[in-house]
Amino acid sequence: MTWASIDLNADLGEGFGRWRLTDDEELLSVVTSANVACGFHAGDAVTMRRVCDLAAERSVRIGAQVSYRDLAGFGRRSMDVPAAELTAEIAYQIGALEVFARAAGSRVSYVKPHGALYNRVVHDEEQAAAVVDGVLLAGGRLPLLGLPGSVLHTAAGKAGVPVVTEAFADRAYTADGRLAPRGEDGAVLTDPAVVVERSVGMARFGTVTARCGETVAVRARSLCLHGDTPGAVSLARRVRGELEAAGVRVEPFA
């Protein structure tokens, strides 16, 4: 499936205290949706407020990037969290961000799991259901951003929660359409030309070349550009420019 338009999202607010990881202000001039860290893998109250203010000023949609409670591991360590506890923690993170989004004159428009949680809910039915329950507990049916074919999207569909399919411009894919584990060589793509080419291909044709050389479907409504990689801002600008030059409208899904 291809789209006449595509959303560009990036993980933002991934600092803590005096430490900053992403160039939030510059990336918010490029992306259309901002996945804002909610304090569990990164971010704090001041950072969340600042990013929400900037996003609202630029009409960028605000999304809650929820994760396991893992500041030390940046949310990338696998954790076994009881379902009821995970549900409460998802709702907690959404609620915290909603305060700052509304203060900025905006609102939380969607939810995206981060890191280990994102990968876990591709296949773990219990954890996926807990995330969906957390969204419902937070008081709304916010769209869930995630991989096509994930059990998260299946669980969301059963609960009447909207889903949005996502692809990654700078990540390697396996033959079954999943992301190659970050710990493997070549899992993160660093050649700007390759990232740009894949971005345009995914947006126009809904396909990407997997590591094995096969062409696989990605069916993405939103394209993720990582904000914590070297040269992230210039790469994001280049991706957006090439998408628009190819006739793809860049606009938020939410």
C-alpha positions, 0 to 999 in steps of 0.5 A, spaced: 500 500 500 502 506 498 500 513 501 499 520 497 502 523 504 506 521 509 507 523 516 514 524 519 515 522 526 522 523 531 523 521 538 524 528 542 525 530 549 530 525 550 534 528 555 534 529 563 536 535 567 542 538 564 543 533 559 540 533 552 540 528 547 536 530 541 536 537 537 529 538 539 528 545 536 531 544 529 527 537 528 521 540 530 522 544 524 522 538 520 517 533 523 510 533 523 509 528 529 513 529 536 514 522 540 515 526 547 519 522 552 515 521 558 520 520 564 521 513 564 526 512 559 528 519 558 525 526 559 523 530 565 518 535 567 521 541 564 524 538 558 516 535 557 514 542 557 519 545 553 518 540 547 510 541 548 511 548 547 515 548 541 511 543 538 505 547 539 508 553 536 509 549 530 503 545 529 507 539 530 502 533 533 504 531 540 505 523 542 506 520 548 512 515 547 511 510 553 516 505 555 519 501 561 521 504 567 528 504 565 532 511 565 539 507 566 538 503 560 534 508 556 528 503 555 532 499 551 533 493 556 528 487 556 524 487 562 518 483 565 513 487 568 506 485 570 500 487 566 497 491 571 503 494 573 505 496 566 497 498 564 498 503 570 505 506 568 502 507 561 496 511 563 501 515 568 506 517 562 500 519 558 497 523 563 503 527 565 505 529 558 497 531 557 498 536 562 504 540 558 500 539 552 494 542 554 498 548 557 501 549 551 494 549 547 495 542 544 493 535 546 496 528 546 494 526 539 497 519 539 501 514 543 508 510 541 512 505 545 519 506 546 525 501 545 524 494 548 517 495 549 516 497 542 519 490 540 516 486 545 509 488 543 510 486 536 509 479 539 507 479 546 500 478 547 500 480 554 504 486 554 501 488 548 494 488 551 497 492 557 499 497 553 492 498 550 489 498 557 493 503 559 491 507 553 484 506 555 485 507 562 488 514 560 481 516 558 481 516 551 482 512 545 488 515 542 491 512 536 497 507 537 503 508 532 507 501 531 509 496 526 504 493 521 502 486 523 504 487 530 500 483 536 499 491 539 495 493 533 491 486 533 490 488 541 488 495 539 483 493 534 479 488 538 479 494 543 477 499 538 483 503 539 485 506 532 492 504 529 497 507 525 502 503 521 510 505 522 516 504 518 523 506 520 528 510 515 534 508 518 533 501 520 535 494 517 529 489 516 528 482 516 525 478 511 518 477 515 518 485 516 520 486 523 526 490 525 533 487 525 535 487 533 540 493 534 545 489 537 546 486 530 551 489 525 548 493 520 541 494 524 542 501 524 543 505 517 548 510 517 549 512 510 545 518 508 544 516 501 541 509 503 536 512 508 533 517 503 532 512 498 529 507 502 525 513 505 522 515 498 521 508 496 517 506 503 513 512 502 511 511 494 511 504 494 510 501 501 516 496 500 523 496 503 529 491 501 530 486 507 537 484 509 537 478 505 535 482 499 528 480 498 523 486 497 518 486 503 512 490 504 512 496 510 505 499 509 507 505 513 503 511 514 508 514 518 516 514 517 520 515 523 527 519 523 531 517 529 533 524 533 539 521 537 544 519 531 549 523 528 547 528 523 540 527 525 537 534 523 541 535 516 538 527 514 531 529 516 531 535 512 534 531 506 529 526 507 523 531 507 526 535 501 526 528 497 520 526 499 516 532 497 521 532 490 518 526 489 511 528 490 509 525 497 505 530 501 508 530 508 503 532 513 501 529 520 496 523 520 493 525 527 
